[in-house]
């Protein structure tokens, strides 16, 4: 039997504009509503997370909305982008300019290049700290720490001399330092490493606590009374 794989179309500029427009409208009722770049980083962290976080958990954290209150068209675009991000992070690439590589949707607006993306990623890490706790495997622990360090660094402003444009077709004076551009690339590779690490380790195993066996009726009562269990708490 032949399996037909349907290739998802990337989100268009119009799709991202529609998401930004909805977020802007939402901001009137909920001023803390972030820009899409922040949401993009938040999503990347959810894709990398050791446990699959359900929409009922992440929408209230991200937008202050119950999952059922998010419009269907927004959910559809979110789900499509999620799948594309997941596919990109699961594809082996040797360079970030590979068309198959993960390319976060980064704005050219206020703030330093990729700053809000990194802030969104780290917001998801902070929201579910137990899912990002260090693994017991020493090597995996080192990879995790190194990756999160790169992402944390990107949440800070770009303090270098601006010598580059974020994109080739960008107009106006340069706004990005060479060090920042390198840091963005390093952070994207860090996301790849986190995705691979958690996939390999799998979901956290919950510790099962076994209840202590009940004392026999002729045993001493555990309350410390000195009486037999059957004549005390039994």
C-alpha positions in Angstrom: 0.0 0.0 0.0 1.4 3.4 -1.0 1.3 6.2 1.6 0.7 9.7 0.2 2.3 12.5 2.2 0.7 15.9 2.0 3.2 18.7 2.2 2.0 21.6 4.3 2.3 25.0 2.8 4.4 27.5 4.8 2.5 30.4 6.4 2.4 33.3 4.0 3.1 37.0 4.9 -0.7 37.5 4.9 -1.1 34.6 7.4 1.4 36.1 9.8 -0.2 39.6 9.3 -3.6 38.1 10.2 -2.1 36.6 13.4 -0.5 40.0 14.3 -3.8 41.8 13.6 -5.7 39.4 15.9 -3.0 39.8 18.6 -3.2 43.6 18.3 -7.0 43.5 18.7 -6.7 41.1 21.7 -4.3 43.5 23.3 -7.1 46.0 23.9 -8.7 43.6 26.3 -5.6 41.9 27.6 -2.6 44.4 27.4 -0.1 41.7 28.2 -0.8 40.0 24.8 2.6 39.5 23.1 3.6 40.1 19.5 3.8 37.1 17.2 7.6 36.8 17.5 7.2 36.1 21.3 4.5 33.5 20.4 6.8 32.0 17.9 9.5 31.4 20.6 6.9 30.1 23.0 5.7 27.6 20.4 9.3 26.5 19.7 9.7 25.7 23.4 6.5 23.8 23.5 7.6 21.7 20.5 10.9 21.0 22.3 9.3 20.3 25.7 9.8 16.9 27.2 6.1 16.5 27.8 3.4 17.4 25.3 1.7 20.4 26.7 -2.0 20.5 25.9 -3.7 23.6 24.4 -5.8 23.8 27.6 -2.6 24.4 29.5 -0.7 26.7 27.1 -3.3 29.1 25.8 -4.1 30.6 29.3 -0.4 31.0 29.9 0.4 32.7 26.6 -2.7 34.8 26.0 -4.9 34.6 29.1 -7.5 32.8 27.2 -9.2 29.4 27.6 -8.5 27.1 24.6 -12.1 27.2 23.5 -12.0 31.0 23.4 -9.3 31.1 20.7 -10.8 31.7 17.3 -10.8 28.7 14.9 -8.8 30.5 12.2 -6.1 31.4 14.7 -6.0 27.8 16.0 -5.7 26.5 12.4 -2.7 28.8 11.6 -1.1 27.9 14.9 -1.5 24.2 14.3 -0.1 24.5 10.8 2.9 26.6 12.0 3.4 24.1 14.9 3.6 21.2 12.5 6.1 23.0 10.2 8.3 23.9 13.2 8.2 20.3 14.4 9.1 19.0 10.9 12.0 21.5 10.6 13.5 20.6 13.9 13.2 16.9 13.2 15.0 17.3 9.8 18.8 16.9 9.8 20.5 19.9 8.2 24.1 21.0 8.1 23.4 24.8 7.7 20.7 27.2 8.7 20.4 28.5 5.2 19.1 25.1 4.1 15.4 25.6 3.0 14.4 22.7 5.3 16.0 24.3 8.4 14.0 25.9 11.2 13.6 29.6 10.4 11.8 31.5 13.2 9.5 34.3 12.1 11.4 37.3 13.5 10.1 40.9 13.2 12.1 43.9 12.2 10.4 46.1 14.8 11.2 47.3 18.3 13.8 45.6 20.4 16.9 43.7 19.4 16.9 41.2 16.7 15.4 37.9 17.9 15.1 39.2 21.4 11.3 38.7 21.7 11.6 35.2 20.2 14.1 34.2 22.9 12.0 35.8 25.6 9.0 33.7 24.4 11.0 30.6 24.4 12.3 31.2 28.0 8.7 32.1 29.1 7.6 28.6 28.3 10.6 27.2 30.1 9.7 29.2 33.2 6.0 28.3 33.0 6.8 24.5 33.2 10.0 24.2 35.1 9.5 20.6 36.1 9.5 19.7 32.4 12.8 21.4 31.8 14.6 20.1 34.9 18.0 18.7 34.3 18.1 15.1 33.2 20.1 12.5 35.2 22.3 11.8 32.2 25.4 13.9 32.7 26.0 14.6 29.0 22.4 15.5 28.3 22.5 17.8 31.4 25.5 19.6 29.9 23.7 20.0 26.5 20.6 21.3 28.2 22.5 23.9 30.3 24.6 25.1 27.3 21.5 25.4 25.1 19.4 27.3 27.6 22.4 29.6 28.3 22.5 30.6 24.6 18.8 31.3 24.6 18.9 33.3 27.9 21.7 35.4 26.4 19.5 36.3 23.4 16.8 37.7 25.7 19.2 40.6 26.4 19.6 43.7 24.2 22.2 43.8 21.4 25.0 46.0 22.7 27.4 45.5 19.8 28.0 48.0 17.0 25.3 47.6 14.3 27.0 46.5 11.0 24.5 44.1 9.5 20.9 44.0 8.2 18.7 41.2 9.6 17.6 40.4 6.1 19.1 40.9 2.7 16.3 43.0 1.4 16.2 45.2 4.4 16.5 49.0 3.8 18.0 51.7 6.0 21.0 51.7 8.2 22.3 48.5 9.8 20.6 47.5 13.1 22.3 44.2 14.0 25.8 43.6 15.3 27.9 40.7 13.9 28.0 39.2 17.4 24.2 39.3 17.6 23.8 37.6 14.3 26.1 34.8 15.4 24.2 34.5 18.7 20.9 34.1 16.9 22.4 31.2 14.8 23.8 29.6 17.9 20.4 29.9 19.7 18.6 28.2 16.8 21.1 25.3 16.9 20.5 25.2 20.6 16.7 24.6 19.9 17.7 21.7 17.6 19.7 20.2 20.5 17.0 20.6 23.0 14.4 18.9 20.7 16.8 16.0 20.1 17.7 15.6 23.7 14.1 15.5 25.0 13.0 13.2 22.2 15.8 10.8 23.0 15.1 10.8 26.8 11.3 10.7 26.5 8.7 12.0 29.0 9.6 12.2 32.6 8.8 9.1 34.7 6.7 9.9 37.7 7.8 8.4 41.0 5.2 6.0 42.2 4.8 6.1 46.0 3.6 2.8 47.4 1.4 2.9 50.5 2.8 1.2 53.5 1.3 -2.1 54.3 -1.5 -1.8 57.0 -0.5 -3.3 60.3 -1.9 -6.7 61.4 -4.7 -6.6 63.9 -2.4 -8.0 66.6 0.5 -5.7 65.7 1.3 -2.7 67.8 -0.7 0.3 66.7 1.4 2.8 64.6 -0.1 5.7 66.5 2.3 4.9 69.3 -0.3 4.2 72.0 1.3 0.9 72.9 -2.0 -0.9 72.4 -2.6 -3.6 69.7 -3.9 -2.2 66.4 -7.3 -4.0 66.8 -7.9 -2.4 70.2 -6.8 1.1 69.1 -7.1 2.6 65.6 -8.1 -0.6 63.9 
